[in-house]
Amino acid sequence: MSNEYYHNYEDAINTMRQYTSAGIPFSLTFMKLSGSIARVEKAILRSMSGTGINAKYRLQYTNTSTNEYRSLYLPLLMAVNDKKIRLKR
């Protein structure tokens, strides 16, 4: 049962880093600021950009299907490769 979910963001980020290091795209599911759900089928991480106050809360990625540089707020990340994030309380 413990492998059904990520119980923290660090484990999810580590998984994304491993895939990125191996050159393997992964899928992301996250909530947009508008409240809608977004899914990126093929993404890889990219270096953090910016030093603004919210930069540490943003995840920078490249959508390899469209070659677009995108970002999302880490607290809005819902799943990586369909493995959901369910934080322990």
C-alpha positions in Angstrom: 0.0 0.0 0.0 2.9 2.4 0.7 3.9 2.3 -3.0 0.5 3.5 -4.2 1.1 7.2 -3.4 3.9 9.6 -2.9 3.7 10.8 0.7 5.8 13.9 0.1 6.9 16.1 -2.7 10.6 15.2 -2.2 10.0 11.6 -3.3 8.0 12.8 -6.4 10.8 15.2 -7.3 13.5 12.6 -6.9 11.5 10.3 -9.2 11.3 13.1 -11.8 15.1 13.8 -11.5 15.9 10.1 -12.0 13.8 9.9 -15.2 15.3 13.2 -16.4 18.8 12.0 -15.8 18.1 8.9 -17.8 16.5 10.9 -20.6 13.1 9.3 -20.1 10.1 11.6 -20.2 7.4 11.2 -17.5 3.8 12.4 -17.1 2.6 15.1 -14.8 -0.9 15.9 -13.5 -1.4 19.2 -11.7 -4.1 21.8 -11.0 -3.8 25.1 -12.8 -4.3 28.3 -11.0 -7.7 28.6 -12.7 -8.8 25.4 -10.9 -8.8 23.2 -14.0 -6.7 20.0 -14.1 -3.8 19.8 -16.6 -1.9 16.7 -17.8 1.4 16.7 -19.6 2.1 13.3 -21.2 5.8 13.8 -21.8 7.9 16.1 -19.6 11.5 16.4 -18.4 12.8 18.7 -15.7 14.9 21.7 -16.5 17.0 24.0 -14.4 15.3 26.4 -12.1 15.0 29.9 -13.5 14.5 33.1 -11.6 15.2 34.1 -8.1 11.9 35.7 -7.2 10.1 35.1 -3.9 8.1 32.2 -5.3 10.9 30.6 -7.4 11.5 27.9 -4.8 7.8 26.8 -5.1 7.9 26.4 -8.9 8.8 23.3 -10.8 10.4 24.0 -14.2 9.9 21.4 -17.0 9.9 21.0 -20.7 6.9 19.5 -22.4 8.8 17.2 -24.9 5.7 16.8 -27.1 5.6 20.5 -27.9 9.1 21.6 -26.8 7.6 24.3 -24.7 9.3 25.5 -21.5 6.6 25.5 -18.7 6.4 25.6 -15.0 3.9 24.8 -12.3 3.6 25.6 -8.6 4.8 22.6 -6.7 1.9 22.5 -4.2 -0.5 22.0 -7.2 1.3 18.9 -8.4 -1.1 16.0 -8.1 0.6 13.0 -9.7 3.8 11.8 -11.5 3.4 8.9 -13.9 -0.2 8.4 -12.5 1.2 7.9 -9.0 -0.8 10.3 -6.9 0.7 12.6 -4.2 -1.1 12.2 -0.9 0.6 14.1 1.9 0.7 12.6 5.3 -1.0 14.7 8.0 
